[in-house]
Amino acid sequence: MTGTRTASLVFLIALLTAGAAFAEPIVASRGRWSGMVGEQPAASPLRAGALQLRVDGGAERFTVNLAGAGGELFAGEFRAGERKDVFGAPTSKGLMTRLGLGTEAGPAEGKPLAWARRAGEELVVYRLDLRNGAHRLDRLALAPAGDRIAVTFERREHDRAPARFSATLERSAR
């Protein structure tokens, strides 16, 4: 009996661990994360130093904020769209929208366009800014795994080579 109980306990632990490893990426990314960024290419949008990530909300509506030593790198708010695993910016409802004062403006009007998608166990978020004919597209991929999260950031700007960095962050209390 003891061997059977031990085998059952090992199986249960393996099952729970596997479930945590394959958790929904938005929920698994929720919280505060921090770490250090070491070497990165010269064109990186981030100076070496501390990196902070905060993901709040749930699987239907969430925010993502990424900041480094030089300040904010990425900020966006997302809500579930009509297509499965695709998220857009929250829209205004009510009187302001009826008066044409909602938040429906896009990049052509100088307001960034942000969207996100689930890609298996990874959450990928994007932000597009258009300014005076020039563009900037940021792509942030988050791959949570327990108390760590892999972060890959890429920035493509008009007439510049893509700038990117990767880091592994740990869950933090603050």
Secondary structure, 3 states (H helix, E strand, C coil): CHHHHHHHHHHHHHHHHHHHHCCCHHHHHCEEEEEEECCCCCCCCCCCEEEEEEEEECCCEEEEEEEECCEEEEEEEEEECCCCCEEECCCCCCHHHHCCCCCCCCHHHCCCEEEEEEECCEEEEEEEEEECCEEEEEEEEEEEECCEEEEEEEEEECCCCCEEEEEEEEEECC
